[in-house]
C-alpha cells in the first residue's frame, strides 16, 4: 500500500533539524500510506501523430477539459481528458458498462514520437488521472519526446464510476487490523464481518466483485485500442507492478516497454503476501529511521542508539494500545495501530524520515501529557484534512482496496487460524504486532473471486525493467525477487542499496540511467544490475 507519488526530489539524509517546510504532508492523511502494495510503456512503431481512435470502429476519444481539481492543486495546462466506456464484465462485452476517465499530455516532438506511456500509481485504489502532469516534471526530455503520457483512474476509482462500501469511518487504523493491547483479535473479527456486510449491502455491492486486477488490465487494453495503438508502454509503481505484470501476461503481444518499480510478488496475492512480507519489510527499513533519531537525540530524546530508539518506539506503541492519546483540537485519538500505520507510511520516503521522528516525539509528549507548540505544528501538518472530492464517496479508496484484495484471490475463513497466526507473528515481528496475519473483511466477503489469479510467467519478449530498493518497507526486497523469479527471462532486475518505496528520481543515477536508456532506446542490460546507490 503506497502513498501518492510526489515530484522528483533529492534525498534529505543530511538535513539536520527537521524544518517542516521541506516535508510536504501526504496527499491524504487517512490514506497517505495505504499502501503495500506502475504501468506499461506504450509503443506503436514510429507513428508521428497520436491517433484518437482504435482500428475496428471503436468510438474516438473526445479530448477536452479534465475534472475540477481540489482547491490548491495544479496540473500541466497541456493535459486533456476523455472518457471511455468499458464492460463491467469483460466476458459479456455488450452488457452493463463502467466509465473510465483517461488523460494525456501529447509529446511536444511528434517527429520523435514512439507511442504512449501508460501510468499507474498503485494503491491499490489510488487515482491516476493527474499522473501525466506529474511525470512531465520527473522524466527527462529525451523520454518525454518519445511518448504521449497517458493517465487514468482505474475502474471504480475517483472519476471512473467510483464505488463505495457505505463506510463512514475510513481511517487507516480501522483498515489495518492491529490486535488489541492484550493480543485479542475479537474486535478485528467483528469489524471485518461488519465491513464485509456493509460492502455487500452498499449501492455498489453488485459492482464490487468486478473490481479486480484482471479486469483493470483488460480495461488498459481497451484504452490501448481506443488510442489506436498496436502496443503500449507502461510505468507502474507498487500495486501497479502487479497490474502491469498481469497486463503483460494477458496481452504480451501488445506490451512494449514496461517499468515496474517497488514490486509485488505475483505468486503471493494478497493474504499470503501480507503475511510473508509486511513484517520483514518493516524490520529491514525501520533501522534507517531509528538511526536518524539516535543521531538527533539532543532534539528528540528517544535514545542514543538505534536499539534504544527501537525499544522506546515499541514501549510507546504498547502504551497507546492500552491508552490512546487525543490530538488537541481534533477528534483524532492516536491508538497503537494508528501510530504504527503512520510510521509505516512515512517510512516510504527518505525525505519524510525527519518528519517521522518529529511525529514520534510529538506523540510521546501527548502520551505524557506534555505537548509543545512544535508538537502541535507537526500534528496539524499530518492531520490536516484534504478537501472533499465532488462526486467521489469518502470511502472510495477503501472500497476499491477491499474489492481488489478480496476479489483477486481467496482468503482463509478459519477464525482460529487467524488467531493462532497473529499471536505467533506478534512475537516474531514486534514492529508490526501481528497485524499482517490478522483477519480482514475478505474472510467474510460475500462473493468468491470470479476467476483464479492470472498466472504471471516468463513467456514473452525481454521488455520489462524491475526497479527495487533493498530496504523497501511496503514492497520488500524479497517481494521484488518474487516478481523477478516469476518474469524470468522477460525482465532485467535493477536493485538499489537504498531505503524507501520509490527508486526512480531518488538519487540513484545508476537506476535512473538504466530506466531512461530503456525507455528511449529499448535496450536493457542482459544481466541484473545492483547499484550502490
Order of alpha helices (4+ residues) and beta strands (2+ residues): beta-beta-beta-beta-alpha-alpha-beta-alpha-alpha-alpha-alpha-beta-alpha-beta-alpha-alpha-alpha-beta-beta-alpha-alpha-alpha-alpha-alpha-beta-alpha-beta-alpha-beta
